């Protein structure tokens, strides 16, 4: 497999959510990455994870509240835009693998 990291958003994570004793004012800027994979023999295209949604209004209410009140997110470039920037048409991706749900440990 040939693997390329894709920009998929940024989470402004309050450290007190994940580090015992951290101040609530301490913020870690965490990239949300996805990965483009191309099989070296078959040339088939895969994407591993999809990152964050740019339109946060499409998240369930609990996640929207978390984004609004606890951890700001930004998506300067979506996974599809990252693919295009790298010369891959999103329609050529045959398989998307979702490894986990973002925010699953924060609600």
Backbone as CSV, one residue per row, in Angstrom:
resi,resn,N_x,N_y,N_z,CA_x,CA_y,CA_z,C_x,C_y,C_z
1,UNK,0.836,-1.182,0.000,0.000,0.000,0.000,0.878,1.242,0.000
2,UNK,0.445,2.230,-0.739,1.017,3.570,-0.655,0.051,4.380,0.198
3,UNK,0.567,5.074,1.199,-0.274,5.772,2.165,0.074,7.252,2.178
4,UNK,-0.968,8.100,2.158,-0.795,9.545,2.271,-1.744,10.066,3.344
5,UNK,-1.238,10.934,4.217,-2.089,11.563,5.229,-2.927,12.649,4.570
6,UNK,-4.170,12.763,5.004,-5.090,13.767,4.487,-5.519,14.694,5.619
7,UNK,-5.511,15.980,5.358,-6.046,16.924,6.335,-7.535,16.672,6.465
8,UNK,-8.026,16.634,7.696,-9.441,16.313,7.905,-10.038,17.085,9.065
9,UNK,-9.461,18.238,9.396,-9.988,19.086,10.442,-9.035,19.248,11.611
10,UNK,-9.431,20.139,12.517,-8.618,20.458,13.690,-9.547,20.560,14.897
11,UNK,-9.149,19.928,15.992,-9.903,19.998,17.241,-9.089,20.822,18.235
12,UNK,-9.737,21.788,18.874,-9.120,22.574,19.948,-9.556,21.894,21.248
13,UNK,-8.717,21.005,21.739,-9.058,20.112,22.847,-8.626,20.685,24.196
14,UNK,-9.578,20.967,25.089,-9.201,21.384,26.440,-8.488,20.220,27.147
15,UNK,-7.279,20.476,27.601,-6.474,19.386,28.163,-7.078,18.775,29.419
16,UNK,-7.884,19.554,30.152,-8.466,18.974,31.362,-9.459,17.860,31.056
17,UNK,-9.857,17.718,29.785,-10.740,16.621,29.375,-9.992,15.291,29.279
18,UNK,-8.654,15.363,29.109,-7.887,14.130,28.882,-6.643,13.984,29.768
19,UNK,-6.273,15.055,30.489,-5.078,15.007,31.330,-5.468,15.420,32.748
20,UNK,-5.303,14.510,33.700,-5.631,14.808,35.093,-4.778,15.970,35.588
21,UNK,-5.429,16.946,36.223,-4.705,18.070,36.798,-4.432,19.219,35.846
22,UNK,-4.769,19.073,34.583,-4.545,20.158,33.626,-5.546,21.278,33.890
23,UNK,-5.128,22.497,33.632,-6.017,23.644,33.796,-7.029,23.678,32.653
24,UNK,-8.225,24.162,32.961,-9.270,24.218,31.932,-8.914,25.192,30.816
25,UNK,-7.983,26.085,31.076,-7.569,27.056,30.059,-6.516,26.494,29.097
26,UNK,-5.943,25.348,29.421,-4.922,24.749,28.550,-5.596,24.038,27.382
27,UNK,-5.213,24.412,26.181,-5.804,23.865,24.962,-4.711,23.208,24.123
28,UNK,-5.010,22.038,23.609,-4.116,21.366,22.668,-4.770,21.402,21.288
29,UNK,-4.010,21.804,20.285,-4.501,21.838,18.914,-4.201,20.465,18.297
30,UNK,-5.253,19.710,18.010,-5.110,18.324,17.556,-5.599,18.175,16.113
31,UNK,-4.715,17.790,15.221,-5.185,17.551,13.855,-6.035,16.291,13.799
32,UNK,-7.053,16.335,12.990,-7.854,15.148,12.709,-7.409,14.667,11.334
33,UNK,-6.781,13.526,11.302,-6.238,13.021,10.036,-7.068,11.874,9.487
34,UNK,-7.076,11.780,8.187,-7.588,10.622,7.467,-6.413,10.157,6.604
35,UNK,-6.576,9.019,5.957,-5.478,8.504,5.144,-5.992,7.993,3.807
36,UNK,-5.278,8.346,2.756,-5.557,7.828,1.421,-4.603,6.664,1.192
37,UNK,-5.155,5.543,0.754,-4.341,4.360,0.488,-4.533,3.919,-0.962
38,UNK,-3.446,3.597,-1.616,-3.505,3.051,-2.976,-2.777,1.721,-2.955
39,UNK,-3.484,0.671,-3.330,-2.883,-0.663,-3.359,-1.819,-0.696,-4.447
40,UNK,-0.629,-1.149,-4.086,0.506,-1.087,-5.018,0.363,-2.012,-6.217
41,UNK,-0.398,-3.093,-6.110,-0.577,-3.994,-7.249,-1.850,-3.705,-8.038
42,UNK,-2.964,-3.592,-7.340,-4.250,-3.434,-8.032,-4.568,-1.981,-8.362
43,UNK,-3.864,-1.030,-7.720,-4.112,0.407,-7.903,-5.464,0.844,-7.337
44,UNK,-6.152,-0.023,-6.577,-7.439,0.351,-5.975,-7.216,1.436,-4.930
45,UNK,-8.209,2.346,-4.796,-8.116,3.485,-3.886,-9.037,3.299,-2.687
46,UNK,-8.494,3.598,-1.500,-9.222,3.504,-0.240,-9.017,4.797,0.544
47,UNK,-9.971,5.136,1.393,-9.785,6.208,2.365,-10.078,5.618,3.734
48,UNK,-9.158,5.857,4.672,-9.300,5.384,6.045,-9.708,6.571,6.909
49,UNK,-10.942,6.563,7.376,-11.566,7.617,8.170,-11.907,8.838,7.322
50,UNK,-12.835,9.640,7.836,-13.314,10.807,7.084,-13.110,12.121,7.834
51,UNK,-12.537,12.068,9.011,-12.276,13.306,9.738,-13.539,13.977,10.232
52,UNK,-13.454,15.279,10.377,-14.544,16.077,10.926,-15.421,16.639,9.817
53,UNK,-16.668,16.857,10.162,-17.590,17.490,9.216,-17.405,19.000,9.264
54,UNK,-17.425,19.618,8.118,-17.353,21.079,8.080,-18.657,21.685,8.594
55,UNK,-19.770,21.082,8.229,-21.077,21.578,8.658,-21.429,20.922,9.985
56,UNK,-21.050,21.567,11.089,-21.269,20.971,12.405,-22.748,20.910,12.776
57,UNK,-23.596,21.622,12.056,-25.039,21.549,12.324,-25.625,20.186,11.980
58,UNK,-24.889,19.361,11.261,-25.386,18.030,10.893,-25.047,16.967,11.944
59,UNK,-24.280,17.343,12.975,-24.004,16.420,14.071,-25.232,16.308,14.971
60,UNK,-25.347,15.230,15.740,-26.433,15.117,16.724,-26.336,16.245,17.759
61,UNK,-27.449,16.565,18.425,-27.472,17.671,19.388,-26.369,17.619,20.453
62,UNK,-26.086,16.462,21.015,-25.064,16.370,22.067,-23.685,16.753,21.534
63,UNK,-23.385,16.362,20.304,-22.085,16.692,19.706,-22.033,18.180,19.366
64,UNK,-23.129,18.729,18.839,-23.175,20.174,18.541,-22.921,20.973,19.822
65,UNK,-23.520,20.546,20.920,-23.322,21.228,22.202,-21.865,21.133,22.647
66,UNK,-21.270,19.973,22.501,-19.865,19.770,22.855,-18.970,20.698,22.048
67,UNK,-19.218,20.784,20.745,-18.409,21.654,19.875,-18.601,23.118,20.262
68,UNK,-19.831,23.501,20.534,-20.130,24.895,20.868,-19.569,25.296,22.231
69,UNK,-19.683,24.404,23.214,-19.377,24.776,24.595,-18.050,24.273,25.143
70,UNK,-17.459,23.255,24.521,-16.269,22.645,25.112,-15.065,22.665,24.179
71,UNK,-15.225,22.118,22.996,-14.065,22.015,22.100,-14.413,22.489,20.691
72,UNK,-13.836,23.620,20.357,-14.040,24.207,19.040,-13.370,23.328,17.983
73,UNK,-14.013,23.209,16.835,-13.408,22.500,15.710,-13.392,23.422,14.498
74,UNK,-12.453,23.176,13.620,-12.408,23.878,12.343,-12.005,22.890,11.266
75,UNK,-12.508,23.118,10.078,-12.211,22.221,8.956,-11.807,23.081,7.758
76,UNK,-10.526,23.503,7.724,-10.083,24.324,6.611,-10.065,23.552,5.288
77,UNK,-9.949,22.239,5.379,-9.914,21.402,4.171,-10.542,20.054,4.501
78,UNK,-11.563,19.662,3.754,-12.209,18.364,3.967,-11.352,17.256,3.369
79,UNK,-11.717,16.028,3.686,-11.013,14.874,3.113,-11.134,14.892,1.585
80,UNK,-12.328,15.188,1.076,-12.520,15.238,-0.379,-11.628,16.313,-1.001
81,UNK,-11.555,17.477,-0.354,-10.698,18.554,-0.865,-9.222,18.161,-0.794
82,UNK,-8.848,17.446,0.269,-7.468,16.959,0.389,-7.132,15.994,-0.744
83,UNK,-8.076,15.111,-1.075,-7.861,14.172,-2.178,-7.646,14.930,-3.490
84,UNK,-8.527,15.874,-3.767,-8.423,16.651,-5.009,-7.089,17.380,-5.064
85,UNK,-6.697,17.992,-3.954,-5.418,18.701,-3.893,-4.252,17.758,-4.200
86,UNK,-4.400,16.489,-3.828,-3.355,15.500,-4.092,-3.489,14.804,-5.442
87,UNK,-4.469,15.243,-6.262,-4.607,14.682,-7.605,-5.521,13.478,-7.706
88,UNK,-6.308,13.212,-6.663,-7.220,12.069,-6.665,-8.656,12.581,-6.696
89,UNK,-9.440,12.119,-7.643,-10.854,12.468,-7.688,-11.583,11.623,-6.636
90,UNK,-12.359,12.261,-5.746,-13.061,11.494,-4.714,-13.901,10.350,-5.280
91,UNK,-14.443,10.496,-6.468,-15.232,9.432,-7.083,-14.428,8.195,-7.434
92,UNK,-13.108,8.303,-7.441,-12.247,7.151,-7.733,-11.958,6.313,-6.493
93,UNK,-12.360,6.814,-5.326,-12.178,6.049,-4.086,-13.230,4.950,-4.063
94,UNK,-12.787,3.709,-3.974,-13.698,2.567,-4.026,-14.235,2.172,-2.661
95,UNK,-13.429,2.390,-1.611,-13.807,1.922,-0.281,-13.435,2.974,0.755
96,UNK,-14.341,3.215,1.708,-14.055,4.077,2.853,-14.154,3.208,4.099
97,UNK,-13.107,3.250,4.904,-13.053,2.463,6.132,-13.224,3.436,7.296
98,UNK,-14.263,3.226,8.104,-14.504,4.060,9.283,-14.017,3.302,10.507
99,UNK,-12.959,3.789,11.127,-12.370,3.057,12.251,-13.022,3.390,13.587
100,UNK,-13.600,4.586,13.709,-14.187,5.000,14.979,-15.041,6.232,14.755
101,UNK,-15.792,6.579,15.782,-16.612,7.783,15.752,-15.863,8.874,16.503
102,UNK,-15.692,10.030,15.908,-15.057,11.141,16.609,-15.960,11.595,17.751
103,UNK,-15.361,12.129,18.786,-16.055,12.623,19.967,-16.659,11.500,20.801
104,UNK,-16.379,10.237,20.491,-17.029,9.146,21.210,-16.639,9.065,22.691
105,UNK,-15.496,9.615,23.046,-15.074,9.564,24.453,-15.374,10.865,25.184
106,UNK,-15.958,11.833,24.511,-16.108,13.160,25.106,-17.515,13.480,25.536
107,UNK,-18.499,12.716,25.118,-19.883,13.052,25.432,-20.245,12.531,26.803
